[in-house]
Amino acid sequence: MINKLKLYAQLVKFEHTIFAIPFVFASIFIVQKGIPPLEKIFWILIAAIAGRTAGMAFNRFFDLPFDKLNPRTKNWVSVTGAVKAGEILGLAVLSSAVLIFSAYKLNKLAFYLSPVAIFLLIIYPLGKRFTNFVHLILGAVYFIIPIAVSVALKGEIDLATVFLGLGMAFWVAGFDIFYALQDIEFDRKVGVHSIPAKFGIKKAITFARVFHFLTFIFLVLTGYFAQLGIIYYTGLVLLTGFLIYEHTLIKENDLSKINVAFFTVNGYISILYMIVVLLDIFVKF
């Protein structure tokens, strides 16, 4: 059982939950302006983890025909058969059910809206078959995270969470473009759609830069509508430095540092944002 759980964790790259969870906490404190009931925090986190697990499992299930052909993914547990296709789909369905149950425990509106999240999680991997802007579908998944937190805590949508959602959407869409650079030739060969496959490396990097500039703009607007202060905006300057550094790692003629940019720097960005929000809300001058 322990070995199987480890395989499932490898399948969904559970350690990458670090990209989303800090933003979930930041959303909680932006909406609540303090600490909400622990029960609320618990079910929000369960919903977030279940949603990400479902999304990764759906992604691995629907991408299996491509992953079996891609040399980069030949050792993935989904490809080697260590985790069977039926198990992958079962994990996706079970995680979706946990997401829906968690939403039910939060409030009726969250419960009624939970299928929207699942729909987006399914559409993302399928989108690679019909749109070059599939990265924005993944962005839409992250867009609804802070909005879902607002619905869970208040039963309504806080305007600040809309801008935070837009910031998160363009942030994740930008680094998803970077990730897709690894498979540009393979994607063109088998017909997987992406911005790099359609427009080439140079233009794809430009798209990512524009998306991350929009991230900065929307995070500034988040601070304005959430009535955050000097700590928040000072932190945004540091966060912007990380974004700029991320882009210095990716060059048209050198993609060797994609993993550093994708896995390491983005993890720092999400954690830094959470810390900045916490400090601004709880530390008063």
C-alpha positions in Angstrom: 0.0 0.0 0.0 2.8 2.4 0.9 4.6 1.7 -2.4 1.3 2.2 -4.3 0.8 5.6 -2.6 4.3 6.6 -3.6 3.6 5.7 -7.2 0.4 7.8 -7.1 2.4 10.7 -5.6 4.9 10.3 -8.5 2.0 10.2 -11.0 0.5 13.5 -9.9 3.9 15.1 -8.9 2.4 15.8 -5.5 5.4 17.9 -4.5 4.3 20.5 -7.1 1.3 21.3 -4.9 3.6 24.0 -3.6 2.7 26.1 -6.7 -0.9 26.4 -5.7 -1.3 26.0 -1.9 0.5 29.2 -1.0 -1.8 31.1 -3.3 -4.7 29.4 -1.6 -3.5 30.6 1.8 -2.9 34.1 0.4 -6.5 34.1 -0.9 -7.9 33.0 2.5 -6.2 35.9 4.3 -7.0 38.5 1.6 -10.7 37.5 1.9 -10.9 37.1 5.6 -8.4 39.9 6.6 -7.5 37.5 9.4 -7.8 33.8 10.4 -11.1 32.1 9.5 -12.5 29.1 11.4 -10.1 26.2 11.2 -12.8 24.0 9.8 -13.1 26.3 6.8 -9.3 26.3 6.3 -9.3 22.5 6.5 -12.0 21.9 3.8 -10.6 24.6 1.5 -7.2 22.9 1.6 -8.7 19.4 1.1 -10.6 20.8 -1.9 -7.5 22.4 -3.3 -5.4 19.3 -2.9 -8.1 17.1 -4.3 -8.6 19.4 -7.3 -5.0 19.5 -8.2 -4.7 15.7 -7.8 -7.8 15.2 -10.1 -6.3 17.7 -12.6 -3.0 15.9 -12.8 -4.6 12.5 -13.0 -7.0 13.6 -15.8 -3.9 15.1 -17.5 -1.9 11.8 -17.3 -4.9 9.7 -18.4 -5.8 11.8 -21.5 -2.1 12.4 -22.4 -1.2 8.7 -22.2 -1.2 8.1 -26.0 1.3 11.0 -26.4 3.4 10.2 -23.3 4.0 6.7 -24.6 5.6 8.2 -27.8 7.6 11.0 -26.1 11.2 10.1 -25.2 11.1 12.6 -22.3 8.2 10.8 -20.6 9.2 7.2 -21.3 10.0 6.5 -17.6 6.9 8.0 -16.1 4.9 5.6 -14.0 1.9 6.0 -16.2 3.9 5.0 -19.3 5.8 2.1 -17.7 2.6 0.6 -16.4 3.5 0.9 -12.7 0.2 2.7 -12.5 -2.5 1.3 -14.8 -4.7 3.5 -16.9 -7.7 2.3 -15.0 -6.1 3.4 -11.7 -5.3 6.8 -13.1 -8.9 7.4 -14.1 -10.1 6.0 -10.8 -7.8 8.4 -8.9 -9.1 11.3 -11.0 -12.8 10.3 -10.3 -12.1 9.8 -6.6 -10.3 13.1 -6.2 -13.2 14.8 -8.1 -15.6 13.3 -5.6 -13.5 14.6 -2.7 -13.5 18.0 -4.2 -17.3 18.0 -4.5 -17.7 16.7 -1.0 -15.3 19.4 0.4 -17.3 22.1 -1.4 -20.5 20.6 0.1 -19.0 21.0 3.6 -18.2 24.6 2.9 -21.5 25.9 1.7 -24.2 25.3 -0.9 -22.9 27.8 -3.5 -19.5 26.2 -3.4 -21.1 22.8 -3.9 -23.2 24.0 -6.8 -20.2 25.6 -8.5 -17.7 22.7 -7.9 -18.5 20.9 -11.3 -17.2 24.0 -13.1 -13.7 23.3 -11.6 -13.9 19.7 -12.6 -15.0 20.6 -16.1 -11.9 22.9 -16.5 -9.6 20.2 -15.2 -10.9 17.8 -17.9 -10.9 20.4 -20.7 -7.2 21.3 -20.2 -5.6 18.0 -21.3 -8.2 17.7 -24.1 -7.5 21.3 -25.2 -4.1 20.3 -26.4 -5.9 18.6 -29.3 -7.7 21.7 -30.6 -6.2 25.0 -29.4 -2.8 26.5 -29.4 -3.8 28.6 -26.4 -4.3 25.7 -24.2 -2.1 27.4 -21.6 -4.9 29.8 -20.9 -7.2 26.9 -20.1 -4.8 25.9 -17.4 -4.8 29.6 -16.4 -8.5 29.5 -16.0 -8.1 26.6 -13.5 -5.9 28.9 -11.4 -8.2 31.9 -12.0 -11.0 30.2 -10.1 -8.9 29.3 -7.1 -9.1 32.6 -5.2 -12.7 33.1 -6.4 -13.6 29.7 -5.0 -12.0 30.6 -1.7 -14.1 33.8 -1.6 -17.3 31.8 -2.2 -16.2 29.3 0.4 -15.7 31.9 3.1 -18.2 34.6 2.2 -20.7 32.9 -0.1 -20.0 35.6 -2.6 -17.2 36.9 -4.9 -14.8 39.4 -3.4 -13.6 41.8 -6.2 -10.0 41.5 -5.0 -10.0 37.8 -5.6 -11.0 38.3 -9.3 -7.8 40.3 -9.9 -5.8 37.8 -7.9 -7.3 35.1 -10.0 -6.3 36.9 -13.2 -2.8 37.4 -11.8 -2.5 33.6 -11.0 -4.0 32.7 -14.4 -1.4 34.6 -16.4 1.4 33.5 -14.1 0.6 29.8 -14.6 -0.1 30.2 -18.3 3.3 31.9 -18.7 5.3 29.2 -17.0 3.2 26.5 -18.8 4.5 28.0 -22.0 8.1 27.5 -20.7 7.3 23.9 -19.9 5.9 23.3 -23.4 9.2 24.5 -24.9 10.7 21.1 -24.0 8.5 19.2 -26.4 8.2 21.7 -29.3 9.5 19.3 -32.0 7.6 16.3 -30.6 4.4 18.3 -30.3 4.6 19.4 -33.9 5.3 15.8 -35.0 2.3 14.3 -33.3 -0.1 17.2 -33.5 -0.2 18.4 -29.9 -1.2 22.1 -29.9 0.7 24.8 -27.9 2.0 28.3 -28.3 5.6 27.1 -28.8 4.5 24.5 -31.4 2.6 27.0 -33.3 4.7 30.2 -33.1 8.2 28.9 -32.3 10.6 29.4 -29.4 11.2 33.2 -29.8 7.6 34.2 -30.0 6.6 31.8 -27.3 9.1 33.4 -24.9 7.5 36.8 -25.9 4.1 35.4 -25.0 5.4 34.3 -21.6 6.9 37.7 -20.9 3.6 39.5 -21.8 1.6 37.1 -19.6 4.0 37.6 -16.6 3.8 41.4 -17.1 0.0 41.1 -16.9 0.6 39.0 -13.7 2.4 42.0 -12.1 -0.4 44.4 -13.2 -3.2 42.2 -11.8 -1.3 41.6 -8.5 -1.0 45.4 -8.1 -4.7 45.7 -8.6 -5.3 42.9 -6.1 -3.4 45.0 -3.5 -5.5 48.1 -4.3 -8.9 46.4 -4.1 -7.9 44.4 -1.0 -6.6 47.6 0.6 -3.2 46.1 1.3 -0.3 48.4 2.2 3.4 49.1 1.9 4.6 45.6 2.9 2.5 44.1 0.1 3.8 46.5 -2.6 7.4 46.2 -1.4 7.0 42.4 -1.6 5.7 42.7 -5.2 9.0 44.4 -6.2 10.9 41.4 -4.9 8.5 39.0 -6.5 8.9 40.8 -9.8 12.6 40.3 -9.4 12.1 36.6 -9.3 9.9 36.7 -12.4 12.6 38.7 -14.3 15.2 36.2 -13.1 13.0 33.3 -14.3 13.0 34.9 -17.8 16.8 35.3 -17.8 17.1 31.6 -17.5 15.2 30.8 -20.7 16.9 31.8 -23.9 16.0 31.0 -27.5 19.3 29.1 -28.0 19.5 27.6 -24.5 16.6 25.8 -22.9 18.8 23.8 -20.4 17.5 25.7 -17.4 13.8 25.2 -17.9 13.5 22.9 -14.9 15.2 25.5 -12.7 12.8 28.2 -13.9 9.7 26.0 -13.8 10.1 24.0 -10.6 12.4 26.1 -8.4 11.8 29.8 -9.1 8.0 29.4 -9.4 8.0 27.6 -6.0 9.8 30.6 -4.5 7.3 33.0 -6.2 4.2 31.4 -4.7 5.7 31.1 -1.2 7.0 34.7 -1.3 3.5 35.9 -2.3 1.9 34.1 0.6 4.4 35.5 3.1 4.0 39.1 1.7 0.2 38.9 2.1 0.5 37.5 5.6 3.0 40.1 6.7 0.9 43.0 5.3 -2.3 41.8 7.0 -0.9 40.8 10.4 2.0 43.3 10.8 0.8 46.8 11.4 3.0 49.9 11.5 
